Amino acid sequence: EGPSPPSTTHRQRVLLAQMVERNLVPEEMESPLSGAAVARAWSGYLDSIFDHRIKNFTETHAGTWQVPFLAHYPDFLASGIVLIATAFISFGARFSSWLNHVFSAISMGVILFILVMGFLLARAQNWSASEGGFAPYGISGIMAGSATCFYAFVGFDVIATSSEEARNPEKAIPRAIAISLSLATGAYILVSVVLTLMVPWHSLDPDSALADAFYKRGYSWAGFIVATGSICAMNTVLLSNLFSLPRIVYAMAEDGLFFQVFAHVHPRTKVPMVAIVVFGFLMSVLSLIFDLEALVQFLSIGTLLAYTFVAASVIILRFQQAKREAQDDAGRSEAAPPPAEPGDATEPKEYESFSDKLQLVGKEKAGSLREPGQLKAAFEPYLEFLSDFYPGEVVTVAVVILMVSALCLASILVFGKTELQLPTWSYALLILLSSLAFTASLVLIGIHEQKQSTQTFQLPLVPLTPALSIFINLFLMLKLSYMTWLRFSIWLVAGLLVYFSYGIRHSKENLRDSPT
């Protein structure tokens, strides 16, 4: 007999869903870290206006830290601005929304000023060979920088959540995603070009690069404008993070995934006050003890890992039935009469009328409609043993193999010639074996039936597109430093402890799905 669906496939999918939903969801991790990173950058730009006197004063009187995983010095200014912003957010949504609009208008004007003024001050010799050229660290450096800065592209996924409201989601959603990513990419490229053409790349201050470039060229007034505009822009991001994070925590507490105390709403301001205070304080502590580079890398690894599991989920969901359809099929199978004996099915039967023959043909056509996750009929004569598995089970196993082989292939490409120093023959052999496993799992997924839907936008070229996404994300993650992995592991373990000690027992979704 084949495996029982509730005991195998269902549990596998629930486990994967739990990993994506609780432990790897970006919002829970991104908001406090993003707010802390913005506060650090905010502090750096304000310090640049005063010629770094705030930083020098702190290092002289508060001392420095020589701990590898902490910042060089405590940033009390960044920590303080988070607490002030937390106080503003606690007054309610209307006041914080008004501030957000004011800061957004100022920042848009400053961005245009940076691009125009920057190109007027550009010097082609800053890309000369004596300064390191266009790409001083080559392709490897570009990939490492892409991994670090990946968080800058977060936000385009919000577009996909509006697919049901779009008039023509099949065209509107991919078009909107492409436009938003193109605009963001273009803006980042232009700013990078402006910076590296104004001054040599190695002389930029990473904490306030835009303003510092104008200061180094002798345009202090322009540097002041850029620093002021950057602070306004970061105020917008900081307020947005502090506005959204407590509401995410509130929603999780309402669903039973987080402690119930965070679901409390203040009766006068109508905001989740406990969540605002607690997570505002957490954001303040993070900005105090971590530097900007560590926070950005921390954000990037979490986002890349989350998108990796989302890509895997896209494949699994495409090859399984919708929940309602599966329940309807189960109800029909319970109500249907027991099948005829095998002997009856093989015996020829005489049909006395033409209508009987038409009914037989109709039944055969209805039976030929295959559900998602089943092996395609064309491959059944050659891979008959795969038909014994429950629909979607082979795909789930193949996705796991695909992710493992992608990780092996990315690891060999990143570390094979450097840290591992593999001989050429073993390096090539490992790449070949990993590539074969990756391709085989991809083909194994592709020979199963997909779920077809014309109601909303669907990702094209599944499973190829999400499989490439998985590989590229893992490759970029391996380009990040080991300290980033260590910090992320600690954060992930904390999330696992909260989920398995509290969330899994109090989740309303779990209680609803559990048998009574």
C-alpha positions as CSV (number, residue, x, y, z in Angstrom):
1,E,0.0,0.0,0.0
2,G,1.0,3.6,-0.5
3,P,1.8,5.9,2.4
4,S,-1.0,7.6,4.3
5,P,-1.3,11.2,3.2
6,P,-1.9,12.7,6.7
7,S,1.1,10.9,8.2
8,T,3.8,11.7,5.6
9,T,3.1,14.4,3.0
10,H,1.0,16.6,5.3
11,R,3.6,16.6,8.1
12,Q,6.4,17.4,5.7
13,R,4.6,20.4,4.3
14,V,3.6,21.6,7.8
15,L,7.2,21.4,8.9
16,L,8.4,23.4,5.9
17,A,5.5,25.9,6.4
18,Q,6.5,26.4,10.0
19,M,10.1,27.1,9.1
20,V,9.0,29.7,6.6
21,E,6.2,31.2,8.7
22,R,7.9,31.6,12.1
23,N,11.6,31.2,12.0
24,L,12.5,32.7,8.6
25,V,9.8,35.3,8.1
26,P,11.6,38.6,7.2
27,E,9.3,41.1,9.0
28,E,10.0,39.8,12.5
29,M,13.8,40.0,12.1
30,E,14.0,42.8,9.5
31,S,12.1,45.6,11.4
32,P,14.2,45.8,14.5
33,L,17.4,45.3,12.6
34,S,16.4,47.6,9.8
35,G,15.5,50.3,12.4
36,A,18.8,49.8,14.2
37,A,20.8,50.0,10.9
38,V,18.9,53.2,9.9
39,A,19.6,54.7,13.4
40,R,23.3,53.9,13.0
41,A,23.4,55.6,9.6
42,W,21.4,58.5,11.0
43,S,24.0,59.0,13.7
44,G,26.8,58.8,11.1
45,Y,25.3,61.5,8.9
46,L,24.6,63.8,11.9
47,D,28.2,63.2,13.1
48,S,29.5,64.2,9.6
49,I,27.9,67.6,9.9
50,F,30.0,68.2,13.1
51,D,33.2,66.8,11.5
52,H,33.0,63.5,13.5
53,R,33.3,65.3,16.8
54,I,30.5,63.1,18.4
55,K,32.3,59.9,17.5
56,N,35.7,61.2,18.8
57,F,34.0,62.4,22.0
58,T,32.4,59.0,22.6
59,E,35.6,57.1,22.0
60,T,37.5,59.4,24.3
61,H,35.1,59.4,27.2
62,A,33.2,56.2,26.9
63,G,36.0,54.1,25.5
64,T,36.1,51.5,22.7
65,W,35.2,47.9,22.4
66,Q,37.6,45.3,21.2
67,V,35.0,42.5,20.8
68,P,34.9,40.9,17.4
69,F,31.1,40.7,17.1
70,L,30.3,44.2,18.5
71,A,30.8,47.7,17.2
72,H,34.0,49.6,17.8
73,Y,32.3,52.0,20.2
74,P,28.8,52.4,21.7
75,D,26.6,54.7,19.6
76,F,24.5,56.5,22.2
77,L,23.2,59.0,19.6
78,A,21.7,56.2,17.5
79,S,20.2,54.5,20.5
80,G,18.7,57.8,21.7
81,I,17.1,58.6,18.3
82,V,15.4,55.3,18.4
83,L,13.9,56.0,21.8
84,I,12.7,59.4,20.6
85,A,11.1,57.9,17.5
86,T,9.5,55.3,19.7
87,A,7.9,58.0,21.8
88,F,6.6,59.7,18.7
89,I,5.1,56.5,17.4
90,S,3.3,55.9,20.7
91,F,1.2,59.0,20.2
92,G,-0.7,57.3,17.4
93,A,-0.9,56.7,13.7
94,R,-2.1,60.2,12.6
95,F,0.9,62.1,14.1
96,S,3.5,59.6,12.8
97,S,1.9,59.6,9.3
98,W,2.1,63.4,9.1
99,L,5.9,63.3,10.0
100,N,6.4,60.6,7.4
101,H,4.9,62.7,4.6
102,V,7.1,65.7,5.5
103,F,10.3,63.8,5.6
104,S,9.5,61.9,2.4
105,A,9.0,65.2,0.5
106,I,12.4,66.6,1.7
107,S,14.3,63.4,0.9
108,M,13.0,63.2,-2.7
109,G,14.4,66.7,-3.4
110,V,17.7,65.8,-1.9
111,I,18.1,62.6,-4.0
112,L,17.7,64.7,-7.2
113,F,20.3,67.2,-5.8
114,I,22.8,64.4,-5.2
115,L,22.5,63.0,-8.7
116,V,22.8,66.4,-10.5
117,M,25.5,67.9,-8.3
118,G,27.4,64.6,-8.2
119,F,27.7,64.2,-12.0
120,L,28.9,67.9,-12.3
121,L,31.7,67.0,-9.9
122,A,32.6,63.7,-11.5
123,R,36.2,62.8,-12.3
124,A,37.0,60.0,-14.8
125,Q,40.5,59.5,-13.3
126,N,38.8,58.1,-10.1
127,W,38.1,54.9,-12.2
128,S,41.7,54.7,-13.4
129,A,44.0,51.7,-12.8
130,S,46.0,53.7,-10.2
131,E,42.9,53.9,-8.0
132,G,41.9,50.3,-8.5
133,G,39.9,50.6,-11.6
134,F,36.2,50.1,-12.1
135,A,36.0,46.8,-10.1
136,P,39.0,46.7,-7.7
137,Y,38.0,43.3,-6.2
138,G,36.8,41.8,-9.5
139,I,33.7,39.7,-9.9
140,S,34.1,38.1,-6.5
141,G,34.0,41.5,-4.8
142,I,30.9,42.5,-6.8
143,M,29.1,39.3,-5.6
144,A,30.2,39.9,-2.0
145,G,28.9,43.4,-2.2
146,S,25.7,42.2,-3.8
147,A,25.1,39.8,-0.9
148,T,25.7,42.6,1.7
149,C,23.5,45.1,-0.1
150,F,20.7,42.7,-1.0
151,Y,18.5,44.1,1.7
152,A,18.2,47.3,-0.3
153,F,15.8,45.6,-2.7
154,V,13.4,44.3,0.0
155,G,9.9,45.6,-0.5
156,F,9.1,44.5,-4.0
157,D,7.4,41.4,-2.7
158,V,4.6,43.6,-1.3
159,I,3.3,44.0,-4.9
160,A,2.5,40.3,-5.1
161,T,0.1,40.6,-2.2
162,S,-2.2,42.8,-4.3
163,S,-2.7,40.3,-7.1
164,E,-6.4,39.6,-6.2
165,E,-7.2,43.4,-6.4
166,A,-5.5,43.9,-9.7
167,R,-7.6,44.1,-12.9
168,N,-5.2,42.0,-15.0
169,P,-2.8,40.3,-12.5
170,E,-1.2,38.1,-15.1
171,K,0.3,41.2,-16.7
172,A,0.1,43.9,-14.0
173,I,1.9,42.0,-11.2
174,P,5.1,41.0,-13.2
175,R,5.1,44.4,-14.9
176,A,4.9,46.3,-11.5
177,I,7.7,44.1,-10.0
178,A,9.9,44.6,-13.0
179,I,9.4,48.4,-13.0
180,S,10.0,48.7,-9.2
181,L,13.2,46.6,-9.3
182,S,14.4,48.5,-12.4
183,L,13.9,51.8,-10.7
184,A,15.6,50.7,-7.5
185,T,18.5,49.2,-9.4
186,G,18.9,52.3,-11.6
187,A,18.9,54.6,-8.5
188,Y,21.5,52.5,-6.7
189,I,23.7,52.3,-9.8
190,L,23.5,56.0,-10.4
191,V,24.4,56.9,-6.8
192,S,27.3,54.4,-6.8
193,V,28.6,55.9,-10.1
194,V,28.3,59.4,-8.6
195,L,30.1,58.5,-5.4
196,T,33.0,56.6,-7.0
197,L,33.5,59.3,-9.7
198,M,33.5,62.2,-7.2
199,V,36.2,60.7,-4.9
200,P,38.2,57.5,-4.9
201,W,36.2,54.6,-3.5
202,H,38.8,53.7,-0.8
203,S,38.6,57.2,0.7
204,L,34.8,57.2,1.4
205,D,33.5,57.0,5.0
206,P,31.1,54.0,5.1
207,D,29.0,55.7,7.8
208,S,28.2,58.8,5.8
209,A,29.4,58.2,2.3
210,L,27.2,60.6,0.4
211,A,27.9,63.6,2.5
212,D,31.5,62.7,3.0
213,A,32.1,62.8,-0.8
214,F,31.0,66.4,-1.0
215,Y,33.0,67.4,2.0
216,K,36.2,65.9,0.5
217,R,35.6,67.9,-2.7
218,G,35.4,71.1,-0.7
219,Y,31.7,71.6,-1.1
220,S,30.7,71.8,2.6
221,W,27.4,73.5,1.9
222,A,26.4,70.6,-0.4
223,G,27.6,68.1,2.2
224,F,25.4,69.8,4.7
225,I,22.4,69.6,2.4
226,V,23.0,66.0,1.6
227,A,23.5,65.0,5.3
228,T,20.3,66.9,6.2
229,G,18.3,65.2,3.4
230,S,19.7,61.8,4.3
231,I,18.7,62.3,7.9
232,C,15.1,63.2,6.7
233,A,15.1,60.1,4.5
234,M,16.2,57.9,7.3
235,N,13.7,59.4,9.6
236,T,11.0,58.2,7.2
237,V,12.4,54.6,7.2
238,L,12.9,54.6,11.0
239,L,9.3,55.7,11.6
240,S,8.0,53.2,9.1
241,N,9.9,50.4,10.8
242,L,8.7,51.5,14.3
243,F,5.2,51.9,12.9
244,S,5.0,48.4,11.3
245,L,6.9,46.3,13.8
246,P,4.5,46.6,16.7
247,R,1.6,45.8,14.5
248,I,3.3,42.7,13.1
249,V,3.9,41.6,16.7
250,Y,0.3,42.4,17.6
251,A,-1.0,40.3,14.7
252,M,1.2,37.4,15.8
253,A,0.1,37.7,19.4
254,E,-3.5,37.8,18.2
255,D,-2.9,34.5,16.3
256,G,-1.3,32.9,19.3
257,L,2.2,32.8,17.8
258,F,3.6,35.2,20.3
259,F,3.0,36.2,24.0
260,Q,-0.5,37.4,24.6
261,V,0.6,40.6,26.4
262,F,1.7,42.1,23.1
263,A,-1.9,42.0,21.8
264,H,-2.9,44.7,24.3
265,V,-4.0,48.0,22.6
266,H,-3.9,51.3,24.5
267,P,-7.5,52.5,24.9
268,R,-6.7,56.2,24.1
269,T,-4.1,56.1,21.3
270,K,-5.3,52.8,19.8
271,V,-1.8,51.5,19.4
272,P,-0.2,48.3,20.7
273,M,1.7,50.1,23.4
274,V,3.5,47.1,25.0
275,A,4.9,46.0,21.6
276,I,6.0,49.5,20.8
277,V,7.9,50.0,24.0
278,V,9.5,46.5,24.2
279,F,10.6,46.3,20.6
280,G,11.5,50.0,20.5
281,F,13.9,49.3,23.4
282,L,15.2,46.2,21.6
283,M,15.9,48.3,18.5
284,S,17.7,50.9,20.6
285,V,20.0,48.3,22.1
286,L,20.8,46.8,18.7
287,S,21.8,50.2,17.4
288,L,23.9,50.8,20.5
289,I,26.1,47.7,20.3
290,F,26.3,46.8,16.5
291,D,27.9,48.8,13.7
292,L,26.2,49.6,10.4
293,E,28.0,46.9,8.4
294,A,27.1,44.1,10.8
295,L,23.5,45.2,10.9
296,V,23.2,45.3,7.1
297,Q,24.8,41.9,6.6
298,F,22.6,40.5,9.3
299,L,19.6,41.8,7.4
300,S,20.8,40.5,4.1
301,I,21.4,36.9,5.3
302,G,17.9,36.8,6.9
303,T,16.3,38.1,3.7
304,L,18.2,35.8,1.4
305,L,17.4,32.8,3.6
306,A,13.7,33.7,3.7
307,Y,13.5,34.1,0.0
308,T,15.2,30.8,-0.5
309,F,12.5,29.0,1.5
310,V,9.9,31.0,-0.3
311,A,11.2,29.8,-3.6
312,A,11.1,26.2,-2.3
313,S,7.5,26.8,-1.2
314,V,6.5,28.1,-4.6
315,I,7.6,24.8,-6.1
316,I,5.9,22.7,-3.5
317,L,2.6,24.7,-3.7
318,R,2.6,24.5,-7.5
319,F,2.6,20.7,-7.3
320,Q,-0.1,20.2,-4.7
321,Q,-3.8,20.7,-4.6
322,A,-5.4,23.6,-2.9
323,K,-6.7,22.8,0.6
324,R,-10.4,23.2,-0.4
325,E,-10.0,21.0,-3.4
326,A,-8.2,18.3,-1.4
327,Q,-11.0,18.3,1.1
328,D,-13.6,18.0,-1.6
329,D,-11.8,15.1,-3.2
330,A,-11.6,13.4,0.2
331,G,-15.3,13.9,0.7
332,R,-16.1,12.4,-2.7
333,S,-13.8,9.4,-2.1
334,E,-15.5,8.7,1.2
335,A,-19.0,8.9,-0.4
336,A,-18.1,6.9,-3.5
337,P,-18.9,3.2,-3.5
338,P,-16.0,0.7,-3.1
339,P,-14.2,-0.1,-6.4
340,A,-14.9,-3.2,-8.3
341,E,-12.8,-6.3,-7.8
342,P,-9.7,-6.5,-10.0
343,G,-11.1,-9.4,-11.8
344,D,-14.2,-7.4,-12.8
345,A,-12.1,-4.6,-14.2
346,T,-10.2,-6.9,-16.6
347,E,-13.1,-8.8,-17.9
348,P,-14.6,-7.6,-21.2
349,K,-18.2,-6.2,-20.9
350,E,-20.9,-6.1,-23.5
351,Y,-22.7,-2.7,-24.0
352,E,-26.1,-3.1,-25.6
353,S,-26.7,0.5,-26.5
354,F,-24.7,3.5,-27.9
355,S,-25.5,5.6,-24.9
356,D,-23.8,3.1,-22.6
357,K,-20.6,3.5,-24.7
358,L,-20.8,7.3,-24.5
359,Q,-21.1,7.0,-20.7
360,L,-18.0,4.8,-20.6
361,V,-16.0,7.3,-22.7
362,G,-17.1,10.2,-20.5
363,K,-16.0,8.3,-17.4
364,E,-12.6,7.6,-18.9
365,K,-12.1,11.2,-19.8
366,A,-13.0,12.3,-16.3
367,G,-10.6,9.8,-14.9
368,S,-7.8,11.0,-17.1
369,L,-7.8,14.4,-15.5
370,R,-4.7,14.2,-13.2
371,E,-4.3,16.2,-10.0
372,P,-1.2,18.3,-9.2
373,G,1.7,16.3,-7.9
374,Q,0.9,13.2,-9.9
375,L,3.4,11.7,-12.4
376,K,2.6,12.8,-15.9
377,A,1.0,10.1,-18.0
378,A,3.7,10.2,-20.6
379,F,6.3,9.0,-18.1
380,E,4.3,6.3,-16.3
381,P,5.5,3.5,-18.6
382,Y,9.1,4.3,-17.8
383,L,8.8,5.4,-14.1
384,E,5.9,3.4,-12.9
385,F,7.3,3.1,-9.4
386,L,6.8,6.9,-8.8
387,S,3.1,6.5,-9.3
388,D,2.9,4.6,-6.0
389,F,3.6,7.7,-4.0
390,Y,1.0,10.1,-2.8
391,P,0.7,13.2,-5.1
392,G,3.2,15.9,-4.2
393,E,5.4,13.6,-2.0
394,V,8.1,13.0,-4.7
395,V,8.2,16.7,-5.4
396,T,8.7,17.5,-1.7
397,V,11.7,15.1,-1.5
398,A,13.1,16.4,-4.8
399,V,13.0,20.0,-3.5
400,V,15.0,19.0,-0.5
401,I,17.6,17.3,-2.7
402,L,17.6,20.3,-5.0
403,M,18.4,22.7,-2.1
404,V,21.1,20.4,-0.7
405,S,22.8,20.0,-4.1
406,A,22.5,23.8,-4.7
407,L,24.2,24.4,-1.4
408,C,27.0,22.0,-2.2
409,L,27.5,23.5,-5.7
410,A,27.6,27.1,-4.2
411,S,30.0,26.0,-1.5
412,I,32.4,24.5,-4.0
413,L,32.3,27.6,-6.2
414,V,32.9,29.9,-3.3
415,F,35.4,28.0,-1.1
416,G,36.8,25.3,-3.5
417,K,39.8,27.2,-4.8
418,T,40.4,29.5,-1.8
419,E,39.8,28.1,1.7
420,L,39.7,24.4,0.6
421,Q,42.4,24.7,-2.1
422,L,41.1,21.7,-3.9
423,P,43.1,20.2,-6.8
424,T,41.7,21.0,-10.2
425,W,40.4,17.4,-10.9
426,S,38.5,17.1,-7.6
427,Y,37.2,20.7,-7.9
428,A,35.8,19.9,-11.4
429,L,34.4,16.5,-10.2
430,L,32.6,17.9,-7.3
431,I,31.1,20.6,-9.5
432,L,30.0,18.0,-12.0
433,L,28.4,15.7,-9.3
434,S,26.6,18.6,-7.6
435,S,25.3,19.9,-11.0
436,L,24.0,16.5,-11.9
437,A,22.2,16.1,-8.6
438,F,20.7,19.6,-9.0
439,T,19.6,18.9,-12.6
440,A,18.2,15.5,-11.8
441,S,16.1,16.8,-9.0
442,L,14.9,19.6,-11.3
443,V,13.9,17.1,-14.0
444,L,12.2,14.9,-11.4
445,I,10.1,17.8,-10.3
446,G,9.3,18.8,-13.9
447,I,7.8,15.4,-14.9
448,H,4.9,15.8,-12.4
449,E,1.7,17.6,-13.0
450,Q,1.4,21.3,-12.0
451,K,-1.6,23.2,-10.6
452,Q,-3.0,25.5,-13.2
453,S,-4.7,28.7,-12.2
454,T,-5.9,31.7,-14.2
455,Q,-7.3,33.6,-11.3
456,T,-4.1,35.4,-10.2
457,F,-0.6,35.9,-11.3
458,Q,1.6,32.8,-11.3
459,L,5.4,32.6,-11.5
460,P,6.4,31.5,-15.0
461,L,8.9,28.7,-15.8
462,V,8.4,26.7,-12.6
463,P,10.4,24.9,-11.3
464,L,13.3,26.4,-13.2
465,T,12.9,30.0,-12.0
466,P,12.6,29.3,-8.3
467,A,15.4,26.7,-8.6
468,L,17.8,29.3,-10.0
469,S,16.6,31.7,-7.2
470,I,17.5,29.1,-4.6
471,F,21.0,28.6,-6.0
472,I,21.8,32.4,-6.4
473,N,20.5,33.1,-2.9
474,L,22.6,30.4,-1.4
475,F,25.6,31.6,-3.4
476,L,25.2,35.1,-2.1
477,M,24.7,34.0,1.5
478,L,28.0,32.1,1.4
479,K,29.7,35.4,0.4
480,L,28.9,36.9,3.8
481,S,31.2,36.8,6.8
482,Y,31.3,34.0,9.3
483,M,30.4,36.5,12.1
484,T,27.2,37.3,10.2
485,W,26.3,33.6,10.2
486,L,27.0,33.4,13.9
487,R,24.8,36.3,14.8
488,F,22.0,35.0,12.6
489,S,22.3,31.5,14.1
490,I,21.8,33.0,17.6
491,W,18.8,35.0,16.4
492,L,17.3,32.0,14.7
493,V,17.7,29.8,17.8
494,A,15.9,32.4,19.8
495,G,13.1,32.4,17.4
496,L,12.9,28.6,17.5
497,L,12.8,28.6,21.3
498,V,9.9,31.0,21.3
499,Y,8.0,29.1,18.7
500,F,8.4,25.6,20.1
501,S,8.0,26.7,23.7
502,Y,4.9,28.9,23.2
503,G,3.7,29.5,19.6
504,I,3.2,25.9,18.6
505,R,0.9,25.2,21.6
506,H,-1.1,28.5,21.4
507,S,-1.4,29.0,17.6
508,K,-5.0,29.5,16.7
509,E,-4.3,28.0,13.3
510,N,-2.9,24.8,14.8
511,L,-5.9,24.6,17.2
512,R,-8.3,25.0,14.3
513,D,-6.7,22.3,12.2
514,S,-6.2,19.8,15.1
515,P,-8.7,17.0,15.4
516,T,-11.3,17.4,18.1
